[in-house]
């Protein structure tokens, strides 16, 4: 029995004989069901037509992106530290080439995922690399395939490895989280906040595809949480959005102020 993957959100489900009838993640109003309705693919079908592009973004930092694009088209990051490697966020495709490369680099000490839209194939990544997959407990209802590797973390922060820490920011999802690489002063934001086209601001949205902004009070709280983290670079969930390099913490504060009191006309 295959573990079907939703063609729209890319999240992989547990084994079923037939394709599931619905996808809870796409049925949720933060995402969307395509006009042509739900559609599924098997891992074998995805492997036949896709591969991962792995790029060196900075020293000890690689991005992993599936081509041609699968579903939302997010990128994952492979962060390398002396204490081990962390995969931040996830893609649905895990092929032999990716496994060989990650193993050659020392495997994974942990996978950590920002929020349910990027759960992708996280259960399989945990299984293959025999490591914990950290997701915030506030979002556990969205776990599509559970296994012994999935670890729910609670509260506001969670140490992953020395110098690598998760922070719950909330907003987009109750458990929406970011990853802080302290030594490098880098923040991996997923789309808890999303880099905008000018690469000088971020957006705070409940739904990105449906353009539903978060309320001002919530953004004020998110900005306060983010302001307590020391970072200069903010890395977004998408290659096409890129990163804010330099003074990113101020860019977040400026963006929150604009969101709360937007210009008109
Ligand atoms: Zn879906």
Boltz pocket constraint, residues with backbone or C-beta under 6 A from the ligand:
constraints:
  - pocket:
      binder: B
      contacts: [[A, 6], [A, 7], [A, 8], [A, 9], [A, 10], [A, 11], [A, 23], [A, 24], [A, 25], [A, 26]]
      max_distance: 6.0
